Amino acid sequence: MTHPRRLIRAAIEDSGITTLRCECGANALHMIEEFFETLDRDPDSLRERRDWMEGHAMSGSFHHRPAPAVAEILMAALPFYPTGAARTVILEVLLDLSDGDIDDLVEQCQQVIRPGVWLFLEEIASGLSPASASLAFDILLAVEEDDWVAFAREQLSDMLPAVQLDPGYG
């Protein structure tokens, strides 16, 4: 096990996911283990088949009990996937978890994701991936970081799609 993987494993254990039941009835740990196995092997398949959370951590826009733990684990994993399809997939999932039918679980996901504001601003500023920058900006909007949204629109406007610069967007 590599050093970064040990840190992700520690985040998994710390998140409490090992004690949660998935909506499918199994221990929720299966979902996150399958996610990372696929992410490391074939991240594009997760982009094409985003239903890996369906019926486990989410159903449509409704969040299930494991959702905040999944958000916590993916926030810990994000720095270990600095570029490419795997990073984009993690950002897509974080966006899904940060938005949805407003309930306590969505708010818990947002509370977990919100401290990562610097990761999202760095994603926008890096210029490495327009798609990832756009996702990072949408996450800032979803977690209601209005000051940082304004900052990104003003200071990082050359890194965002024009539609996201419109104050009416989001």
Contact map, one row per residue, 1 for C-alpha under 8 A:
11101100000000000000000000000000000000000000000000000000000000000000000000000000000000000000000000000000000000000000000000000000000000000000000000000000000000000000000000
11111100000000000000000000000000000000000000000000000000000000000000000000000000000000000000000000000000000000000000000000000000000000000000000000000000000000000000000000
11111110000000000000000000000000000000000000000000000000000000000000000000000000000000000000000000000000000000000000000000000000000000000000000000000000000000000000000000
01111111000000000000000000000000000000000000000000000000000000000000000000000001000000000000000000000000000000000000000000000000000000000000000000000000000000000000000000
11111111100000000000000000000000000000000000000000000000000000000000000000000000000000000000000000000000000000000000000000000000000000000000000000000000000000000000000000
11111111110000000000000000000000000000000000000000000000000000000000000000000000000000000000000000000000000000000000000000000000000000000000000000000000000000000000000000
00111111111000000000000000000000000000000000000000000000000000000000000000010000000000000000000000000000000000000000000000000000000000000000000000000000000000000000000000
00011111111100000000000000000000000000000000000000000000000000000000000010011000000000000000000000000000000000000000000000000000000000000000000000000000000000000000000000
00001111111110000000000000000000000000000000000000000000000000000000000000000000000000000000000000000000000000000000000000000000000000000000000000000000000000000000000000
00000111111111000000000000000000000000000000000000000000000000000000000000000000000000000000000000000000000000000000000000000000000000000000000000000000000000000000000000
00000011111111100000000000000000000000000000000000000000000000000000000110010000000000000000000000000000000000000000000000000000000000000000000000000000000000000000000000
00000001111111111100000000000000000000000000000000000000000000000000100010000000000000000000000000000000000000000000000000000000000000000000000000000000000000000000000000
00000000111111111100000000000000000000000000000000000000000000000000000000000000000000000000000000000000000000000000000000000000000000000000000000000000000000000000000000
00000000011111110000000000000000000000000000000000000000000000000000000000000000000000000000000000000000000000000000000000000000000000000000000000000000000000000000000000
00000000001111111100000000000000000000000000000000000000000000000000110110000000000000000000000000000000000000000000000000000000000000000000000000000000000000000000000000
00000000000111111111000000000000000000000000000000000000000000000000100000000000000000000000000000000000000000000000000000000000000000000000000000000000000000000000000000
00000000000110111111000000011000000000000000000000000000000000000100110000000000000000000000000000000000000000000000000000000000000000000000000000000000000000000000000000
00000000000110111111000000111000000000000000000000000000000000000000000000000000000000000000000000000000000000000000000000000000000000000000000000000000000000000000000000
00000000000000011111100000110000000000000000000000000000000000000000000000000000000000000000000000000000000000000000000000000000000000000000000000000000000000000000000000
00000000000000011111110000111000000000000000000000000000000000001100000000000000000000000000000000000000000000000000000000000000000000000000000000000000000000000000000000
00000000000000000011111111110000000000000000000000000000000000001100000000000000000000000000000000000000000000000000000000000000000000000000000000000000000000000000000000
00000000000000000001111111110000000000000000000000000001100000011100000000000000000000000000000000000000000000000000000000000000000000000000000000000000000000000000000000
00000000000000000000111111000000000000000000000000000011100000010000000000000000000000000000000000000000000000000000000000000000000000000000000000000000000000000000000000
00000000000000000000111111000000000000000000000000000011000000000000000000000000000000000000000000000000000000000000000000000000000000000000000000000000000000000000000000
00000000000000000000111111100000000000000000000000000000000000000000000000000000000000000000000000000000000000000000000000000000000000000000000000000000000000000000000000
00000000000000000000111111110100000000000000000000000000000000000000000000000000000000000000000000000000000000000000000000000000000000000000000000000000000000000000000000
00000000000000000111110011111100000000000000000000000000000000000000000000000000000000000000000000000000000000000000000000000000000000000000000000000000000000000000000000
00000000000000001111110001111111000000000000000000000001000000000100000000000000000000000000000000000000000000000000000000000000000000000000000000000000000000000000000000
00000000000000001101000000111111100000000000000000000000000000000000000000000000000000000000000000000000000000000000000000000000000000000000000000000000000000000000000000
00000000000000000000000001111111110000000000000000000000000000000000000000000000000000000000000000000000000000000000000000000000000000000000000000000000000000000000000000
00000000000000000000000000011111111000000000000000011001000000000000000000000000000000000000000000000000000000000000000000000000000000000000000000000000000000000000000000
00000000000000000000000000011111111100000000000000000000000000000000010000000000000000000000000000000000000000000000000000000000000000000000000000000000000000000000000000
00000000000000000000000000001111111110000000000000000000000000000000000000000000000000000000000000000000000000000000000000000000000000000000000000000000000000000000000000
00000000000000000000000000000111111111000000000000000000000000000000000000000000000000000000000000000000000000000000000000000000000000000000000000000000000000000000000000
00000000000000000000000000000011111111100000000000010000000000000000000000000000000000000000000000000000000000000000000000000000000000000000000000000000000000000000000000
00000000000000000000000000000001111111110000000000000000000000000000000000000000000000000000000000000000000000000000000000000000000000000000000000000000000000000000000000
00000000000000000000000000000000111111111000000000000000000000000000000000000000000000000000000000000000000000000000000000000000000000000000000000000000000000000000000000
00000000000000000000000000000000011111111110110000000000000000000000000000000000000000000000000000000000000000000000000000000000000000000000000000000000000000000000000000
00000000000000000000000000000000001111111111010000000000000000000000000000000000000001000000000000000000000000000000000000000000000000000000000000000000000000000000000000
00000000000000000000000000000000000111111110000000000000000000000000000000000000000001000000000000000000000000000000000000000000000000000000000000000000000000000000000000
00000000000000000000000000000000000011111110000000000000000000000000000000000000000000000000000000000000000000000000000000000000000000000000000000000000000000000000000000
00000000000000000000000000000000000001111111110000000000000000000000000000000000000000000000000000000000000000000000000000000000000000000000000000000000000000000000000000
00000000000000000000000000000000000001111111111000000000000000000000000000000000000011001000000000000000000000000000000000000000000000000000000000000000000000000000000000
00000000000000000000000000000000000000100111111100000000000000000000000000000000000011001000000000000000000000000000000000000000000000000000000000000000000000000000000000
00000000000000000000000000000000000001000111111110000000000000000000000000000000000000000000000000000000000000000000000000000000000000000000000000000000000000000000000000
00000000000000000000000000000000000001100111111111010000000000000000000000000000000000001000000000000000000000000000000000000000000000000000000000000000000000000000000000
00000000000000000000000000000000000000000011111111000000000000000000000000000000000000001000000000000000000000000000000000000000000000000000000000000000000000000000000000
00000000000000000000000000000000000000000001111111000000000000000000000000000000000000000000000000000000000000000000000000000000000000000000000000000000000000000000000000
00000000000000000000000000000000000000000000111111110000000000000000000000000000000000000000000000000000000000000000000000000000000000000000000000000000000000000000000000
00000000000000000000000000000000000000000000011111111100000000000000000000000000000000000000000000000000000000000000000000000000000000000000000000000000000000000000000000
00000000000000000000000000000000000000000000000011111100000000000000000000000000000000000000000000000000000000000000000000000000000000000000000000000000000000000000000000
00000000000000000000000000000010001000000000010011111101000000000000000000000000000000000000000000000000000000000000000000000000000000000000000000000000000000000000000000
00000000000000000000000000000010000000000000000001111111111000000000000000000000000000000000000000000000000000000000000000000000000000000000000000000000000000000000000000
00000000000000000000000000000000000000000000000001111111111100000000000000000000000000000000000000000000000000000000000000000000000000000000000000000000000000000000000000
00000000000000000000001100000000000000000000000000001111111000000000000000000000000000000000000000000000000000000000000000000000000000000000000000000000000000000000000000
00000000000000000000011100010010000000000000000000011111111000010100000000000000000000000000000000000000000000000000000000000000000000000000000000000000000000000000000000
00000000000000000000011000000000000000000000000000001111111000111110010000000000000000000000000000000000000000000000000000000000000000000000000000000000000000000000000000
00000000000000000000000000000000000000000000000000001111111111110010000000000000000000000000000000000000000000000000000000000000000000000000000000000000000000000000000000
00000000000000000000000000000000000000000000000000001111111111110000000000000000000000000000000000000000000000000000000000000000000000000000000000000000000000000000000000
00000000000000000000000000000000000000000000000000000100011111000000000000000000000000000000000000000000000000000000000000000000000000000000000000000000000000000000000000
00000000000000000000000000000000000000000000000000000000011111100000000000000000000000000000000100111000000000000000000000000000000000000000000000000000000000000000000000
00000000000000000000000000000000000000000000000000000000011111110000000000000000000000000000000000011000000000000000000000000000000000000000000000000000000000000000000000
00000000000000000000000000000000000000000000000000000000111011111010000000000000000000000000000010011000110000000000000000000000000000000000000000000000000000000000000000
00000000000000000000011000000000000000000000000000000001111001111110000000000000000000000000000000000000100000000000000000000000000000000000000000000000000000000000000000
00000000000000000001110000000000000000000000000000000000100000111111000000000000000000000000000000000000100000000000000000000000000000000000000000000000000000000000000000
00000000000000001001110000010000000000000000000000000001100000011111110000000000000000000000000000000000000000000000000000000000000000000000000000000000000000000000000000
00000000000000000000000000000000000000000000000000000000110000111111111000000000000000000000000010000000100010000000000000000000000000000000000000000000000000000000000000
00000000000000000000000000000000000000000000000000000000000000001111111100000000000000000000000010000000110110010000000000000000000000000000000000000000000000000000000000
00000000000100111000000000000000000000000000000000000000000000000111111110000000000000000000000000000000000010000000000000000000000000000000000000000000000000000000000000
00000000000000101000000000000001000000000000000000000000100000000111111111000000000000000000000000000000000000000000000000000000000000000000000000000000000000000000000000
00000000000000000000000000000000000000000000000000000000000000000011111111100000000000000000010010000000000010011000000000000000000000000000000000000000000000000000000000
00000000001000100000000000000000000000000000000000000000000000000001111111110000000000000000000000000000000010011000000000000000000000000000000000000000000000000000000000
00000001001100100000000000000000000000000000000000000000000000000000111111111000000000000000000000000000000000000000000000000000000000000000000000000000000000000000000000
00000000000000000000000000000000000000000000000000000000000000000000011111111100000000000100010000000000000000000000000000000000000000000000000000000000000000000000000000
00000000000000000000000000000000000000000000000000000000000000000000001111111110000000000000010000000000000000011001000000000000000000000000000000000000000000000000000000
00000011001000000000000000000000000000000000000000000000000000000000000111111110000000000000000000000000000000000000000000000000000000000000000000000000000000000000000000
00000001000000000000000000000000000000000000000000000000000000000000000011111111100000000000000000000000000000000000000000000000000000000000000000000000000000000000000000
00000000000000000000000000000000000000000000000000000000000000000000000001111111110000100100000000000000000000000000000000000000000000000000000000000000000000000000000000
00000000000000000000000000000000000000000000000000000000000000000000000000111111110000000000000000000000000000000000001000000000000000000000000000000000000000000000000000
00010000000000000000000000000000000000000000000000000000000000000000000000001111110000000000000000000000000000000000000000000000000000000000000000000000000000000000000000
00000000000000000000000000000000000000000000000000000000000000000000000000001111111101100000000000000000000000000000000000000000000000000000000000000000000000000000000000
00000000000000000000000000000000000000000000000000000000000000000000000000000111111100100000000000000000000000000000000000000000000000000000000000000000000000000000000000
00000000000000000000000000000000000000000000000000000000000000000000000000000000111111110000000000000000000000000000000000000001100000000000000000000000000000000000000000
00000000000000000000000000000000000000000000000000000000000000000000000000000000111111110000000000000000000000000000000000000000000000000000000000000000000000000000000000
00000000000000000000000000000000000000000011000000000000000000000000000000000000001111111000000000000000000000000000000000000000000000000000000000000000000000000000000000
00000000000000000000000000000000000000110011000000000000000000000000000000000000101111111100000000000000000000000000000000000000000000000000000000000000000000000000000000
00000000000000000000000000000000000000000000000000000000000000000000000000000100111111111110000000000000000000000000000000000000000100000000000000000000000000000000000000
00000000000000000000000000000000000000000000000000000000000000000000000000000000001111111111000000000000000000000000000000000000001100100000000000000000000000000000000000
00000000000000000000000000000000000000000011011000000000000000000000000000000000000011111111100000000000000000000000000000000000000000000000000000000000000000000000000000
00000000000000000000000000000000000000000000000000000000000000000000000001000100000001111111110000000000000000000000000000000000000000000000000000000000000000000000000000
00000000000000000000000000000000000000000000000000000000000000000000000000000000000000111111111000000000000000000000000000000000000100110000000000000000000000000000000000
00000000000000000000000000000000000000000000000000000000000000000000000000000000000000011111111100000000000000000000000000000000000000100000000000000000000000000000000000
00000000000000000000000000000000000000000000000000000000000000000000000000000000000000001111111110000000000000000000000000000000000000000000000000000000000000000000000000
00000000000000000000000000000000000000000000000000000000000000000000001001100000000000000111111111000000000000001000000000000000000000000010000000000000000000000000000000
00000000000000000000000000000000000000000000000000000000000000000000000000000000000000000011111111100000000000000000000000000000000000110110010000000000000000000000000000
00000000000000000000000000000000000000000000000000000000000010000000000000000000000000000001111111110000000000000000000000000000000000000000000000000000000000000000000000
00000000000000000000000000000000000000000000000000000000000000100011001000000000000000000000111111110000010011000000000000000000000000000000000000000000000000000000000000
00000000000000000000000000000000000000000000000000000000000000000000000000000000000000000000011111110000011011001000000000000000000000000010011000000000000000000000000000
00000000000000000000000000000000000000000000000000000000000010000000000000000000000000000000001111111100010001000000000000000000000000000000011000000000000000000000000000
00000000000000000000000000000000000000000000000000000000000011100000000000000000000000000000000111111100010000000000000000000000000000000000000000000000000000000000000000
00000000000000000000000000000000000000000000000000000000000011100000000000000000000000000000000000111110010000000000000000000000000000000000000000000000000000000000000000
00000000000000000000000000000000000000000000000000000000000000000000000000000000000000000000000000111111111000000000000000000000000000000000000000000000000000000000000000
00000000000000000000000000000000000000000000000000000000000000000000000000000000000000000000000000001111111000000000000000000000000000000000000000000000000000000000000000
00000000000000000000000000000000000000000000000000000000000000000000000000000000000000000000000000000111111100000000000000000000000000000000000000000000000000000000000000
00000000000000000000000000000000000000000000000000000000000000111011000000000000000000000000000000000111111110000000000000000000000000000000000000000000000000000000000000
00000000000000000000000000000000000000000000000000000000000000100001000000000000000000000000000011111111111111000000000000000000000000000000000000000000000000000000000000
00000000000000000000000000000000000000000000000000000000000000000000000000000000000000000000000001000111111111100000000000000000000000000000000000000000000000000000000000
00000000000000000000000000000000000000000000000000000000000000000001000000000000000000000000000000000001111111110000000000000000000000000000000000000000000000000000000000
00000000000000000000000000000000000000000000000000000000000000000011101100000000000000000000000011000000111111111000000000000000000000000000000000000000000000000000000000
00000000000000000000000000000000000000000000000000000000000000000000000000000000000000000000000011100000011111111100000000000000000000000000011000000000000000000000000000
00000000000000000000000000000000000000000000000000000000000000000000000000000000000000000000000000000000001111111110000000000000000000000000001000000000000000000000000000
00000000000000000000000000000000000000000000000000000000000000000001001100100000000000000000000000000000000111111110000000000000000000000000000000000000000000000000000000
00000000000000000000000000000000000000000000000000000000000000000000001100100000000000000000010001000000000011111111100000000000000000000000001000000000000000000000000000
00000000000000000000000000000000000000000000000000000000000000000000000000000000000000000000000000000000000001111111100000000000000000000001001010000000000000000000000000
00000000000000000000000000000000000000000000000000000000000000000000000000000000000000000000000000000000000000111111110000000000000000000000000000000000000000000000000000
00000000000000000000000000000000000000000000000000000000000000000000000000100000000000000000000000000000000000001111111100000000000000000000000000000000000000000000000000
00000000000000000000000000000000000000000000000000000000000000000000000000000000000000000000000000000000000000001111111110000000000000000001000000010000000000000000000000
00000000000000000000000000000000000000000000000000000000000000000000000000000000000000000000000000000000000000000011111111000000000000000000000000000000000000000000000000
00000000000000000000000000000000000000000000000000000000000000000000000000000010000000000000000000000000000000000001111111100000000000000000000000000000000000000000000000
00000000000000000000000000000000000000000000000000000000000000000000000000000000000000000000000000000000000000000001111111110000000010011011000000000000000000000000000000
00000000000000000000000000000000000000000000000000000000000000000000000000000000000000000000000000000000000000000000111111111000000000011000000000000001000000000000000000
00000000000000000000000000000000000000000000000000000000000000000000000000000000000000000000000000000000000000000000011111111100000000000000000000000000000000000000000000
00000000000000000000000000000000000000000000000000000000000000000000000000000000000000000000000000000000000000000000001111111111000110010000000000000000000000000000000000
00000000000000000000000000000000000000000000000000000000000000000000000000000000000000000000000000000000000000000000000111111110010111011000000000000001000100110000000000
00000000000000000000000000000000000000000000000000000000000000000000000000000000000000000000000000000000000000000000000011111110000010000000000000000000000100100000000000
00000000000000000000000000000000000000000000000000000000000000000000000000000000000000000000000000000000000000000000000001111111100000000000000000000000000000000000000000
00000000000000000000000000000000000000000000000000000000000000000000000000000000000000000000000000000000000000000000000000111111110010000000000000000000000000100000000000
00000000000000000000000000000000000000000000000000000000000000000000000000000000001000000000000000000000000000000000000000100111110000000000000000000000000000000000000000
00000000000000000000000000000000000000000000000000000000000000000000000000000000001000000000000000000000000000000000000000000111111110000000000000000000000000000000000000
00000000000000000000000000000000000000000000000000000000000000000000000000000000000000000000000000000000000000000000000000010011111111000000000000000000000000111000000000
00000000000000000000000000000000000000000000000000000000000000000000000000000000000000010000000000000000000000000000000000000000111111100000000000000000000000000000000000
00000000000000000000000000000000000000000000000000000000000000000000000000000000000000110010000000000000000000000000000000110000111111110000000000000000000000000000000000
00000000000000000000000000000000000000000000000000000000000000000000000000000000000000000000000000000000000000000000000100111010111111111000000000000000000000110000000000
00000000000000000000000000000000000000000000000000000000000000000000000000000000000000000000000000000000000000000000000000010000011111111100000000000000000000011001000000
00000000000000000000000000000000000000000000000000000000000000000000000000000000000000010011001000000000000000000000000000000000001111111110000000000000000000000000000000
00000000000000000000000000000000000000000000000000000000000000000000000000000000000000000010001000000000000000000000000110110000000111111111000000000000000000000000000000
00000000000000000000000000000000000000000000000000000000000000000000000000000000000000000000000000000000000000000000000110010000000011111111100000001001000000000000000000
00000000000000000000000000000000000000000000000000000000000000000000000000000000000000000000001000000000000000000000000000000000000001111111110000000000000000000000000001
00000000000000000000000000000000000000000000000000000000000000000000000000000000000000000000011001000000000000000000000100000000000000111111111000000000000000000000000000
00000000000000000000000000000000000000000000000000000000000000000000000000000000000000000000000000000000000000000100100100000000000000011111111111011000000000000000000000
00000000000000000000000000000000000000000000000000000000000000000000000000000000000000000000000000000000000000000000000000000000000000001111111111001000000000000000000001
00000000000000000000000000000000000000000000000000000000000000000000000000000000000000000000001001100000000001000000000000000000000000000111111110000000000000000000000000
00000000000000000000000000000000000000000000000000000000000000000000000000000000000000000000000001100000000001101100000000000000000000000011111110000000000000000000000000
00000000000000000000000000000000000000000000000000000000000000000000000000000000000000000000000000000000000000000000000000000000000000000001111111000000000000000000000000
00000000000000000000000000000000000000000000000000000000000000000000000000000000000000000000000000000000000000000100000000000000000000000001111111111000000000000000000000
00000000000000000000000000000000000000000000000000000000000000000000000000000000000000000000000000000000000000000000000000000000000000000001100111111100000000000000000000
00000000000000000000000000000000000000000000000000000000000000000000000000000000000000000000000000000000000000000000000000000000000000000000000011111110000000000000000000
00000000000000000000000000000000000000000000000000000000000000000000000000000000000000000000000000000000000000000000100000000000000000000001000011111111000000000000000000
00000000000000000000000000000000000000000000000000000000000000000000000000000000000000000000000000000000000000000000000000000000000000001001100011111111100000000000000000
00000000000000000000000000000000000000000000000000000000000000000000000000000000000000000000000000000000000000000000000000000000000000000000000001111111110000000000000000
00000000000000000000000000000000000000000000000000000000000000000000000000000000000000000000000000000000000000000000000000000000000000000000000000111111111100000000000000
00000000000000000000000000000000000000000000000000000000000000000000000000000000000000000000000000000000000000000000000010010000000000001000000000011111111110000000000000
00000000000000000000000000000000000000000000000000000000000000000000000000000000000000000000000000000000000000000000000000000000000000000000000000001111111110010001100000
00000000000000000000000000000000000000000000000000000000000000000000000000000000000000000000000000000000000000000000000000000000000000000000000000000111111110000000000000
00000000000000000000000000000000000000000000000000000000000000000000000000000000000000000000000000000000000000000000000000000000000000000000000000000011111110000000000000
00000000000000000000000000000000000000000000000000000000000000000000000000000000000000000000000000000000000000000000000000011000000000000000000000000011111111110000000000
00000000000000000000000000000000000000000000000000000000000000000000000000000000000000000000000000000000000000000000000000000000000000000000000000000001111111110000100000
00000000000000000000000000000000000000000000000000000000000000000000000000000000000000000000000000000000000000000000000000000000000000000000000000000000000111111000000000
00000000000000000000000000000000000000000000000000000000000000000000000000000000000000000000000000000000000000000000000000011010010010000000000000000000000111111000000000
00000000000000000000000000000000000000000000000000000000000000000000000000000000000000000000000000000000000000000000000000010000010011000000000000000000100111111101100000
00000000000000000000000000000000000000000000000000000000000000000000000000000000000000000000000000000000000000000000000000000000010001000000000000000000000001111111100000
00000000000000000000000000000000000000000000000000000000000000000000000000000000000000000000000000000000000000000000000000000000000000000000000000000000000000011111110000
00000000000000000000000000000000000000000000000000000000000000000000000000000000000000000000000000000000000000000000000000000000000000000000000000000000000000001111110010
00000000000000000000000000000000000000000000000000000000000000000000000000000000000000000000000000000000000000000000000000000000000001000000000000000000100000011111111011
00000000000000000000000000000000000000000000000000000000000000000000000000000000000000000000000000000000000000000000000000000000000000000000000000000000100010011111111010
00000000000000000000000000000000000000000000000000000000000000000000000000000000000000000000000000000000000000000000000000000000000000000000000000000000000000000111111110
00000000000000000000000000000000000000000000000000000000000000000000000000000000000000000000000000000000000000000000000000000000000000000000000000000000000000000001111111
00000000000000000000000000000000000000000000000000000000000000000000000000000000000000000000000000000000000000000000000000000000000000000000000000000000000000000000011111
00000000000000000000000000000000000000000000000000000000000000000000000000000000000000000000000000000000000000000000000000000000000000000000000000000000000000000011111111
00000000000000000000000000000000000000000000000000000000000000000000000000000000000000000000000000000000000000000000000000000000000000000100100000000000000000000001001111
